[in-house]
Structures are given as C-alpha cells and as structure tokens.
Amino acid sequence: MPKKLIYLLASLLFLAIALFFITQNRGNTFQSDLTEFAVKDTANISKIFIADTDGRSVLIKRIGNEWYLDEEGKTKARKDAIGYILKILPTLSIKAPIASNSVDAMIKRLAIFHKKVEIYFDGEKMPSKTLYIGDASQDHYGNLALLETKKNGKGKVPYYIQSDGKRGTIGPAFFTAPLEWVHTSVFEYTPSEITSVSIKYPSANESSFAINKTDSGFTVSSPSQQPGDSIDPFFTEVYLNNYEKVFYETEEYTFGKEQVDSLLKIEPFAIITVASEGKRDSIQLIRKKGFLRAVSFDSENPEYDTDRCYGIYDKKIVLCQYYTFDKLMLQYKNFLKQ
C-alpha cells in the first residue's frame, strides 16, 4: 500500500477520533480542567484545615498516631470524625460535569457558599490539594466542588463530585464547628491493659471498691470487705470491658467563674479512676440540679437531673449521661459470688 494512502488513512482515523471526543464533550466541561479530586495517600496526610463562608474554621493535625485540634497537641480530635474524612478522601470522583452555559453561575454559587478543605502532606507548608465543596446536587448524591492543586493552581470550572460507594452528600463530613470536633473520651482501656480501677463513693464508702491486677488475675477489695468474701473472677473481667469506650457528652461552656467555683465546692458522689502502665485517667461526678421535665418522682432525690450529671475531667467541667456511667458505678457486693 502506498505510503501516501497510509498517511491519509491514519489522518482520517485521527480526525474521526478527535471528532468523536469533541462530540461527546460538547455542552460540558468534563475534560477541560482539574479532575483528580481523590486523595489516595491518606497515610501521609499531616494536617487538614477546613473553613467555611460563615467564618468558622478548624485545624486537625496529626501528631504521631493521634489527631489534635491545635499545633501543640493539647486537644484531641474525634477519632470517628477524622476517620470518616480519611475514608472518604480516596473515594472522591466526578459524578457529573457542569454544562458550559452554567459554569459562571456555578462559580458564583460556590463563591457564596463553600467549605474550603486544605490537605497537607508531611513537611509541606502549602496544601497539596484544596477542595472547595459547595452545596448538594439536586438528587443529594453529590456536591458541587472545585479543585486547586499546588502544582496546577485553581481549576477554572467546578464539577459535581461524589464518594464512590457512599449514598448521600459528602459536605457534612467536613464540619467546621470546633466544639463538635473535640474528642470526648474519658476512658479508653482494654481489659488486658488495665492495671487498676478505683470507684470511690465519698458519702457511701462501704460501697467503694478497687480492682488491682496481679500475676494470677484481678483482686477486688473494699472498706466493707469481710474475711472469707469470695470474688467472682468472671464477673470482674466482664465488668472491665465497660472501660473500652467511655465518653462524656459535651463540655460545659456556659458557666461563669462563680458557677465554676460553686460547683467545685460540692462533694462528688463518685470518683472513678483507671490506670494502666504509664497512663491514668480520673473523673469526679457531681449531681446536677434538674428541671421539672427531667425529674423522676420515684427517685430518692427528685431535685436532681436523672439523665445527666456534671463531671470534672482533665481540668474541665463536662456533662455526663448516667446511661454511660451507671454501668461503671457498681458496688463491692456486686463482685461477690452468689
């Protein structure tokens, strides 16, 4: 076959392919801009900064194997929240392009409302990627978004993006209320790492007890302990499972100095302390005055809230639910063999 004919056929084939893609992309902007929204290498992310158009922002920084809400590593971030973001980031993909005649309107829409998500990798002073995440698509299975990268700058057109395998929008994962990001854990101990547990009831000391780990298992002691008391080892080990995930509800931010000082003068009704090798956590629980709707008239102290109490933990005043802490506040007699 003559070379000229080969070149002619090759040129016609290239032209046909080009026309095909032009036709396929007519009316949208799918191939005209930055499209790689996914962040695959989440293991090397060092920090994430999230800000919204209402002026709120939060910085989540990795220090070692933990995530914190400050550069100094003083306030832990919620594990579930950062874990969810790290799960979503590698799965981001384009759900649909934006029609060419709608690009300007969508950019204005993003300017009015978006969450700016900056992704930093180890040692970086500038974000490797920045996602501008807008409101939800009409079917609520995606979000309007624009991508900016350190290498290529900011994209010129937005897209609708989604998280592969996830139903719903991704916007709520990137919330910006700092108080909602605070890790509210009090105790996070597996039974095998616990060396001691102490439950003190200042006004009912005979019910107080202490659990201590020995070479042969766990011992349980109490001020009311009697010679010949037989401890149930199985019950004791089952009880220790309750300390794997114990959280307070929220920090009490509404108190002024006088209210704080007044609360600190009240004797706690329970003091719970847990220790392991190199770690110790303790919380003091103080009864909370109740509102009428929260009062149980069968209670011995109906003036107190029957759902929540105050806790003094890590120099903070927090709200605790009895639903969470009641399973910890047993009495010495509960550990005796029946």
C-alpha positions in Angstrom: 0.0 0.0 0.0 1.4 3.4 -1.0 2.8 5.5 1.9 0.6 8.5 1.0 -2.5 6.3 1.3 -1.4 5.1 4.7 -0.8 8.6 5.9 -4.2 9.7 4.5 -6.0 6.8 6.3 -4.1 7.5 9.5 -5.1 11.2 9.3 -8.7 10.3 8.7 -8.7 7.9 11.6 -7.2 10.6 14.0 -9.7 13.1 12.7 -12.6 10.7 13.4 -11.4 10.0 16.9 -11.0 13.7 17.6 -14.5 14.5 16.3 -15.9 11.7 18.4 -14.5 13.2 21.7 -15.5 16.7 20.7 -19.0 15.5 20.1 -19.1 13.5 23.3 -17.9 16.5 25.3 -20.0 19.2 23.6 -22.1 21.1 26.1 -20.0 20.1 29.1 -16.5 20.8 30.6 -15.5 17.3 31.7 -12.1 17.2 30.1 -11.2 20.9 30.3 -9.9 21.2 33.8 -8.6 19.7 37.1 -10.5 16.5 37.8 -8.4 14.4 40.3 -10.3 15.2 43.5 -9.4 11.9 45.3 -6.6 11.9 47.8 -5.1 8.4 47.7 -2.1 8.7 50.1 -4.0 9.4 53.3 -1.4 7.8 55.5 1.0 10.7 54.8 -1.5 13.5 55.4 -0.1 15.7 58.2 -3.0 18.1 58.7 -6.3 19.2 57.3 -7.7 22.7 57.5 -11.4 23.3 57.0 -13.0 26.7 56.7 -16.5 27.8 55.6 -18.0 31.0 54.3 -19.6 31.8 57.7 -16.1 32.5 59.1 -15.7 29.2 61.1 -12.6 27.1 60.7 -10.9 24.1 62.3 -7.4 22.7 62.0 -6.8 19.0 62.5 -3.2 18.0 62.9 -1.6 14.5 63.1 1.0 14.1 65.9 2.3 10.6 66.0 -0.7 8.3 65.7 -3.2 10.8 67.1 -5.1 13.8 65.7 -5.3 17.1 67.5 -7.1 20.4 67.2 -4.0 22.5 67.8 -0.4 22.7 66.9 0.8 21.8 70.4 -1.2 18.5 70.7 -3.3 19.5 73.7 -6.8 18.9 72.5 -7.6 15.6 70.8 -9.8 15.4 67.8 -12.7 12.9 67.5 -11.4 9.7 66.0 -14.7 8.9 64.3 -14.8 12.3 62.5 -11.2 12.3 61.2 -11.5 8.6 60.4 -14.6 9.3 58.3 -12.8 12.0 56.3 -9.8 9.8 55.7 -12.2 7.1 54.4 -13.9 9.5 52.1 -10.9 11.3 50.5 -9.6 8.3 48.5 -13.0 7.6 47.0 -13.8 11.0 45.6 -14.7 11.0 41.9 -16.6 13.1 39.4 -20.3 12.4 39.5 -21.2 14.7 36.6 -19.7 17.7 34.6 -21.3 21.1 34.6 -22.9 22.3 31.4 -20.8 25.0 29.7 -23.6 27.6 29.9 -23.9 27.0 33.6 -20.2 27.3 34.7 -20.3 31.0 35.5 -23.5 30.6 37.6 -22.0 27.6 39.5 -18.8 29.5 40.2 -20.8 32.4 41.7 -22.8 29.8 43.7 -19.5 28.3 45.1 -18.2 31.8 46.0 -21.3 32.4 48.1 -21.3 29.0 49.9 -18.5 26.5 50.2 -16.2 24.7 52.6 -12.6 25.0 51.9 -10.6 21.8 52.7 -6.8 22.1 52.6 -4.9 18.8 52.5 -1.2 19.0 53.7 1.3 16.2 53.5 4.3 15.6 55.7 6.6 18.6 55.8 4.5 20.7 53.5 3.9 24.4 54.2 1.5 24.8 51.4 -1.5 22.5 50.8 -1.0 19.8 48.2 -4.7 19.9 47.3 -7.5 22.2 48.2 -11.1 21.2 47.7 -13.9 23.8 47.6 -17.0 21.9 48.4 -20.4 23.5 47.8 -24.0 22.6 48.3 -25.6 19.3 47.3 -26.7 18.2 43.9 -30.4 18.1 43.2 -30.5 14.3 43.8 -28.5 14.7 47.0 -26.0 12.1 45.9 -23.1 14.6 45.3 -21.7 18.1 45.9 -20.7 21.0 43.7 -16.9 21.2 44.0 -13.8 22.9 42.6 -10.2 21.6 42.9 -7.0 23.5 43.5 -3.5 21.9 43.5 -0.1 23.1 44.4 1.2 22.0 41.0 -1.5 23.3 38.7 -3.3 26.1 40.7 -7.0 26.5 40.9 -9.4 24.9 38.4 -11.5 27.1 36.2 -14.7 25.0 36.3 -16.5 23.1 39.0 -17.9 19.6 38.9 -20.4 17.6 40.9 -18.4 15.1 42.9 -19.3 12.0 44.9 -17.8 9.4 47.2 -17.8 6.1 45.4 -19.8 3.5 47.3 -21.5 6.1 49.6 -25.1 7.2 49.3 -25.7 10.9 50.1 -23.6 14.0 50.2 -20.1 14.5 51.4 -20.4 18.0 52.8 -21.5 17.1 56.3 -18.2 15.2 56.8 -16.3 18.4 56.7 -17.9 20.3 59.5 -16.3 23.4 60.9 -17.7 23.8 64.5 -14.6 23.4 66.7 -16.5 22.2 69.7 -18.0 19.4 67.8 -14.5 18.2 66.8 -13.4 17.7 70.4 -12.6 14.1 71.4 -14.9 13.4 74.4 -13.3 10.2 75.6 -12.8 9.7 79.4 -11.7 6.1 79.4 -10.3 4.0 76.5 -8.8 0.9 78.0 -8.9 -2.7 77.0 -9.2 -5.2 79.9 -5.8 -6.6 79.2 -4.0 -3.2 79.7 -5.9 -2.2 82.9 -3.7 -2.4 86.0 -6.2 -0.9 88.4 -9.7 0.6 88.8 -10.9 2.6 91.8 -14.5 3.6 92.4 -15.0 5.8 95.5 -18.3 6.9 96.9 -17.4 9.6 99.4 -20.9 9.6 101.1 -21.2 5.7 100.9 -17.7 4.5 101.5 -18.8 1.0 102.3 -19.8 0.6 98.6 -16.5 1.7 97.3 -14.2 -0.8 95.7 -10.8 -1.2 94.0 -9.7 -3.7 91.4 -6.0 -4.5 91.0 -4.2 -6.7 88.6 -1.9 -9.4 89.9 0.1 -12.2 88.3 -2.8 -14.5 88.9 -5.6 -12.3 87.8 -7.6 -9.4 89.4 -8.3 -8.8 93.0 -11.3 -6.8 94.3 -11.1 -5.0 97.7 -13.3 -2.7 99.6 -13.6 -0.9 103.0 -16.6 -3.2 103.7 -14.7 -6.4 102.8 -15.2 -9.3 105.2 -12.9 -12.3 105.8 -14.0 -15.1 103.6 -15.5 -12.9 100.9 -15.3 -14.8 97.6 -14.9 -12.7 94.4 -16.4 -13.8 91.1 -13.4 -13.6 88.6 -15.6 -14.0 85.6 -17.9 -11.1 86.6 -14.8 -9.0 87.3 -13.3 -9.5 83.8 -16.7 -8.8 82.1 -17.0 -5.6 84.1 -13.6 -4.3 82.9 -14.9 -4.5 79.3 -17.0 -1.4 80.2 -13.9 0.8 80.1 -13.1 0.4 76.4 -15.2 3.3 75.2 -16.5 5.8 77.8 -17.3 9.3 76.7 -18.7 12.4 78.2 -21.5 14.2 76.3 -20.1 17.7 75.9 -18.0 20.3 77.7 -19.9 22.8 79.8 -19.0 26.1 78.2 -21.8 28.3 79.6 -20.6 28.5 83.2 -19.1 31.7 84.5 -16.4 31.8 87.2 -18.8 32.0 90.1 -20.7 28.9 88.8 -17.5 27.0 88.3 -16.2 27.9 91.8 -19.6 26.9 93.3 -19.6 23.5 91.6 -16.0 22.8 92.7 -17.1 23.1 96.3 -19.7 20.4 96.0 -18.6 16.9 97.1 -18.7 14.4 94.2 -20.9 11.5 94.6 -18.4 9.2 92.8 -14.8 9.3 91.8 -13.7 6.9 89.1 -10.0 6.3 88.4 -8.5 3.9 85.9 -4.8 3.2 85.3 -2.5 1.2 83.0 1.2 1.1 82.5 2.1 4.8 82.0 -1.4 6.1 81.8 -4.0 7.3 84.4 -7.4 8.9 84.0 -9.9 10.1 86.6 -13.2 11.8 86.7 -15.3 13.2 89.6 -19.1 13.1 89.2 -21.3 15.7 90.7 -25.1 15.7 90.7 -26.8 18.2 88.5 -29.9 20.1 89.6 -32.8 19.0 87.3 -35.6 20.7 85.5 -39.2 19.5 86.2 -39.4 17.6 82.9 -36.2 15.7 83.8 -37.3 14.7 87.3 -38.2 11.2 88.2 -40.7 11.3 91.1 -39.7 7.8 92.1 -36.2 9.0 92.8 -34.9 9.4 96.3 -33.5 12.8 95.2 -36.1 14.2 92.8 -34.5 17.7 92.7 -31.6 16.2 90.7 -31.5 15.6 87.0 -32.0 11.9 86.4 -30.4 11.8 82.9 -27.2 13.8 83.4 -24.6 14.8 85.9 -21.5 17.1 85.9 -18.1 15.7 85.6 -14.7 17.2 86.4 -12.3 15.7 84.0 -8.9 16.9 82.8 -9.5 20.3 84.4 -12.7 20.7 82.5 -16.4 20.7 83.6 -18.3 18.3 81.3 -21.8 16.9 81.1 -22.1 13.1 81.5 -25.0 10.8 80.9 -26.0 8.3 83.6 -26.7 5.9 80.7 -23.0 5.8 80.0 -21.6 5.9 83.6 -24.2 3.8 85.5 -22.6 0.5 84.2 -19.3 1.6 85.9 -20.8 2.6 89.2 -21.4 -0.8 90.8 -20.9 -1.7 94.4 -18.5 -4.0 96.1 -21.2 -6.5 96.8 -21.8 -7.0 93.0 -18.5 -8.7 92.7 -19.1 -11.4 95.3 -20.0 -14.9 94.3 -23.7 -15.5 94.8 
